[in-house]
Amino acid sequence: MPLMDDSWRVKFERVREDGFSRLQAFWVLQEIVIPIVVKLLTALCVPYVLARGLFPAFGYRLVVNSAVYRFAWLGCLYLSLLCFCAKRIHVWFSNLHNSIRDDRYLIGRRLHNFGEDNTQPQVETANVLDPQDIEVGLRHRLNISVQS
């Protein structure tokens, strides 16, 4: 399971192909540097704002506020890891569901008997069933041998 999608690989390959002399600084800044910096600043700032700004407003003692400040980054790391795993599990179950559905309804497979013309004439049978035929069909379904 890759941690990055193909769009990042394409971006880094484009930078490598352009080289240092033809490097488009604004594009690199906008497409590569800014997203990485934003994610790193979010990882640093959100726990700090929660621990130093929001949580002391609840009125707990200094010891509790200190413990919250100490474990805020660890808690946010666990929360982001939980979200990442939940997203991966959701994708996995969606792929499993789609695979089962495709196998059941034969999506993406060629049907071999589709479009064949039946040259044999269709003989309509009466709706009246012979009791012996019912018994033979039942024996066949239950795998009971016929005794002569």
Phi, psi and omega in degrees: 000110180287147179276338179244150176272180185290341181295324178291321178297319179297320180296315181290327176293323178295319178296318180294320180291323180293325181080175183285328184285328181253024183292129178268099189296318182295319179295317179297318179296316184285321188265336185242306188289311184298316177298323179292316180295320180297318180293321178292318178294323176296318179296331179271320189278322183298311177298323180294316180295320178294317185283322184261338184253313187273313187292322177296341178290344178284343174089025177280168181289169182296326180295317180292317178297322177294320178293322178295319179296321182292321185257010181294317181291321178295319177296318178292326176295315178296321179295317179291324176294321177296317178295319179298314179294321179296320179295317179295319180294321177299316178296319180296314179293325177296317178294321177297315179299315180295322179295316178295318179297317180295321178292323183289316183261010176056043179283131178086006178244148180274130177275126185284334182260010181281127175086004178281140177271130176274115181276347179278136180290144179279125179256121180279134179254155179287157180282359180276125181258140177281134180300330179290324177295323178296319181294320179295318178296322178292319178297320180295318180292324181270001178060048178258131181286148181273129180260128182260000000 
